[in-house]
Amino acid sequence: MSSPGFLPTRQLVLVDLLALMVATRPGERAVVAVDGPDGVGKTRLVGELVALAPWVAGRQVLSVSVDGFHRPRAARYARGRTPETYYADSFDYEELRARVLHPFRAGRDVVPAAWDVTADRPVDPAPVPVSADALLVVEGVFLRRPELRGEWDATALVTAPPRVTVPRGNARFPGSRVVGDEDPDHPANARYVGGQRLYERQARLWQPTWIVDNTDLQRPELVVPDPEEPQWFGSA
């Protein structure tokens, strides 16, 4: 139990990260990408940031997940279920641009999804009203890939080692578990772990604005990298 008058460590880190994000392009619309491997805890983290925003942000903060912009199942798996196709074929970035990023930059409302990945069908949710100085947080895997580099005003990498993220991610799908799949090198994880390793090689030279080590969910660590000291920013 935390001492009276003191916030738990996780909430303190979230408040600090939100303050940094909110300081991005003050007075105008800004877009921050929250990137990281499957199972690292991006969705929870972004949800907590959005929930905190009305109390501490001073501007509208809204979020969109790239999961709402999957390609249809047939297109995702047309070339097989390999690490390469996971990285190359999973998401429709043109739809993300058309429904979210371009309207947001143009001062219009955004449509937060195009595809229901579970039902494997298109969706057309109502547009979300956006204020003139809103901060949009886009959350998902592979967001620091080269073809998206011009879309973000800042990026946050949420990271943890595969020995943590793989079991954490697999736990979300108990009906799909197989014996031994907590091991990142188990064949059942080859598509997703391998895809992340391919991506890390692509993204390693694009330094994130902030890093959140989310290995311990109760005690995450926030790092602001030194731009003069390039380093490896993978999750291994």
C-alpha positions as CSV (number, residue, x, y, z in Angstrom):
1,M,0.0,0.0,0.0
2,S,1.3,3.5,-0.9
3,S,1.8,6.1,1.8
4,P,-1.0,8.6,2.3
5,G,-0.6,11.6,0.0
6,F,1.6,9.8,-2.5
7,L,0.6,8.5,-5.8
8,P,1.6,4.9,-6.9
9,T,4.7,4.8,-9.0
10,R,2.8,3.9,-12.2
11,Q,0.5,6.9,-12.0
12,L,3.4,9.2,-11.3
13,V,5.1,7.9,-14.5
14,L,1.9,8.3,-16.5
15,V,1.4,11.9,-15.3
16,D,5.0,12.7,-16.3
17,L,4.7,11.1,-19.7
18,L,1.4,12.8,-20.4
19,A,2.9,16.2,-19.5
20,L,5.7,15.6,-22.0
21,M,3.2,14.6,-24.7
22,V,0.9,17.5,-24.0
23,A,3.8,19.9,-24.5
24,T,4.1,18.8,-28.1
25,R,3.1,21.6,-30.5
26,P,1.2,23.6,-27.9
27,G,-1.8,25.5,-29.3
28,E,-2.2,23.4,-32.4
29,R,-3.1,19.8,-33.2
30,A,-0.4,17.2,-32.6
31,V,0.0,13.5,-33.2
32,V,2.0,11.2,-31.0
33,A,2.6,7.5,-31.9
34,V,2.8,5.0,-29.0
35,D,4.7,2.0,-30.4
36,G,5.8,-1.3,-29.0
37,P,5.7,-5.1,-29.4
38,D,2.6,-7.3,-28.9
39,G,1.8,-7.8,-25.2
40,V,3.9,-4.9,-23.9
41,G,0.9,-3.0,-22.6
42,K,0.4,-0.2,-25.0
43,T,-3.4,-0.3,-25.1
44,R,-3.7,-0.2,-21.3
45,L,-1.1,2.6,-21.0
46,V,-2.8,4.8,-23.7
47,G,-6.2,4.2,-22.1
48,E,-4.8,5.4,-18.7
49,L,-3.3,8.5,-20.4
50,V,-6.6,9.4,-22.0
51,A,-8.4,8.9,-18.6
52,L,-5.9,11.1,-16.8
53,A,-6.0,13.9,-19.5
54,P,-9.1,15.7,-18.3
55,W,-7.5,16.2,-14.9
56,V,-4.0,17.2,-15.9
57,A,-3.6,17.9,-19.7
58,G,-5.3,21.2,-20.3
59,R,-6.2,20.1,-23.9
60,Q,-8.2,17.4,-25.5
61,V,-6.4,14.0,-25.7
62,L,-7.9,11.3,-27.8
63,S,-6.6,8.0,-29.0
64,V,-6.9,5.7,-32.0
65,S,-5.6,2.2,-32.3
66,V,-4.0,0.9,-35.5
67,D,-5.8,-2.4,-34.7
68,G,-8.9,-0.7,-36.2
69,F,-7.0,-0.5,-39.5
70,H,-6.1,-4.2,-40.1
71,R,-6.4,-5.5,-43.6
72,P,-9.0,-8.2,-44.3
73,R,-7.9,-11.7,-43.1
74,A,-7.6,-13.0,-46.7
75,A,-5.2,-10.2,-47.6
76,R,-3.2,-10.5,-44.4
77,Y,-2.5,-14.2,-45.0
78,A,-2.5,-14.3,-48.8
79,R,1.3,-14.7,-48.8
80,G,1.5,-17.1,-45.8
81,R,1.7,-16.7,-42.1
82,T,5.4,-15.7,-41.8
83,P,7.2,-13.0,-39.9
84,E,7.6,-11.1,-43.2
85,T,3.9,-11.1,-43.9
86,Y,3.0,-10.0,-40.4
87,Y,5.2,-7.0,-40.8
88,A,4.4,-6.2,-44.4
89,D,0.7,-7.2,-44.8
90,S,-1.1,-6.6,-41.5
91,F,-2.3,-3.0,-41.7
92,D,-3.9,-0.6,-44.2
93,Y,-2.0,2.6,-43.7
94,E,-3.7,4.4,-46.5
95,E,-7.0,3.9,-44.6
96,L,-5.4,5.2,-41.4
97,R,-4.2,8.2,-43.3
98,A,-7.6,8.8,-45.1
99,R,-9.8,8.4,-42.0
100,V,-7.6,9.7,-39.2
101,L,-4.3,11.4,-40.0
102,H,-5.2,13.6,-43.0
103,P,-8.5,14.8,-41.6
104,F,-6.9,15.5,-38.2
105,R,-4.2,17.6,-39.8
106,A,-6.8,19.4,-41.9
107,G,-8.8,20.5,-38.9
108,R,-11.6,18.0,-39.4
109,D,-13.1,15.2,-37.3
110,V,-11.7,11.7,-37.5
111,V,-13.2,8.3,-38.1
112,P,-11.4,6.0,-35.6
113,A,-11.6,2.6,-37.4
114,A,-12.2,1.0,-40.7
115,W,-12.0,-2.8,-40.0
116,D,-13.2,-5.1,-37.3
117,V,-10.3,-7.6,-37.1
118,T,-12.3,-10.1,-35.0
119,A,-15.4,-10.2,-37.1
120,D,-13.3,-9.7,-40.3
121,R,-15.6,-7.1,-41.7
122,P,-15.6,-3.3,-42.5
123,V,-16.9,-0.8,-39.9
124,D,-17.9,2.8,-40.3
125,P,-18.1,4.4,-36.8
126,A,-19.3,7.9,-36.3
127,P,-16.7,10.7,-36.7
128,V,-15.1,11.9,-33.4
129,P,-15.2,15.7,-32.9
130,V,-11.7,17.1,-32.4
131,S,-10.7,20.4,-30.9
132,A,-8.4,22.9,-32.6
133,D,-5.5,22.1,-30.3
134,A,-6.2,18.4,-29.7
135,L,-3.5,15.8,-29.0
136,L,-4.1,12.6,-31.0
137,V,-2.3,9.4,-29.6
138,V,-2.1,6.6,-32.2
139,E,-1.3,3.3,-30.6
140,G,-0.1,0.0,-32.1
141,V,2.7,-2.1,-33.4
142,F,5.2,-1.1,-36.2
143,L,4.5,2.7,-36.0
144,R,8.1,3.8,-36.3
145,R,8.4,2.0,-39.7
146,P,10.1,4.1,-42.4
147,E,6.9,4.9,-44.4
148,L,5.2,6.4,-41.4
149,R,8.0,8.6,-40.3
150,G,6.5,11.9,-41.5
151,E,3.2,11.3,-39.7
152,W,4.2,11.8,-36.1
153,D,5.2,14.8,-34.2
154,A,6.7,12.6,-31.4
155,T,6.9,8.9,-30.6
156,A,6.9,6.9,-27.4
157,L,8.3,3.4,-27.4
158,V,6.8,1.1,-24.8
159,T,9.3,-1.8,-24.3
160,A,9.9,-5.0,-22.3
161,P,11.9,-8.1,-23.1
162,P,10.2,-10.9,-25.1
163,R,10.3,-13.2,-22.1
164,V,7.8,-10.8,-20.6
165,T,5.8,-9.6,-23.6
166,V,5.2,-13.0,-25.1
167,P,3.5,-14.7,-22.1
168,R,1.6,-11.4,-21.4
169,G,0.4,-11.2,-25.0
170,N,-0.6,-14.9,-25.2
171,A,-2.5,-14.7,-22.0
172,R,-5.1,-12.6,-23.8
173,F,-6.1,-15.6,-26.0
174,P,-6.4,-18.6,-23.6
175,G,-8.2,-20.7,-26.1
176,S,-5.2,-20.5,-28.5
177,R,-2.5,-21.5,-26.0
178,V,-0.2,-24.5,-26.6
179,V,2.2,-26.1,-24.2
180,G,5.5,-24.2,-23.9
181,D,4.3,-21.0,-25.7
182,E,5.6,-18.8,-23.0
183,D,9.0,-19.3,-24.6
184,P,9.6,-16.5,-27.2
185,D,11.4,-19.0,-29.5
186,H,8.5,-21.5,-29.5
187,P,7.3,-22.2,-33.0
188,A,3.8,-20.9,-32.1
189,N,5.3,-17.4,-31.6
190,A,7.4,-17.4,-34.8
191,R,5.1,-15.1,-36.8
192,Y,4.8,-12.4,-34.2
193,V,8.2,-12.5,-32.5
194,G,9.9,-12.8,-35.9
195,G,7.9,-9.9,-37.3
196,Q,8.9,-7.7,-34.3
197,R,12.6,-8.6,-34.9
198,L,12.3,-7.6,-38.5
199,Y,10.7,-4.4,-37.5
200,E,13.3,-3.6,-34.9
201,R,16.0,-3.7,-37.6
202,Q,14.0,-1.3,-39.7
203,A,13.3,1.1,-36.8
204,R,16.6,1.0,-34.9
205,L,17.9,4.3,-36.4
206,W,14.8,6.3,-35.7
207,Q,15.2,7.3,-32.1
208,P,11.9,7.5,-30.1
209,T,11.1,10.8,-28.3
210,W,10.4,8.9,-25.1
211,I,10.8,5.3,-23.9
212,V,8.7,3.6,-21.3
213,D,10.1,0.4,-19.9
214,N,6.9,-1.5,-19.0
215,T,8.5,-4.7,-17.8
216,D,7.0,-4.2,-14.3
217,L,3.5,-2.9,-14.8
218,Q,3.4,-1.4,-11.3
219,R,6.7,0.3,-11.6
220,P,7.4,1.4,-15.2
221,E,10.4,3.6,-16.0
222,L,10.3,6.7,-18.2
223,V,13.4,7.6,-20.2
224,V,14.0,10.6,-22.4
225,P,16.8,9.5,-24.8
226,D,19.8,11.7,-25.4
227,P,19.7,12.6,-29.2
228,E,23.5,12.7,-29.2
229,E,23.8,9.1,-28.2
230,P,22.1,6.8,-30.8
231,Q,21.6,3.3,-29.5
232,W,19.5,0.1,-30.0
233,F,15.9,0.7,-29.3
234,G,14.5,-2.9,-29.7
235,S,12.7,-4.9,-27.1
236,A,15.1,-7.8,-26.8
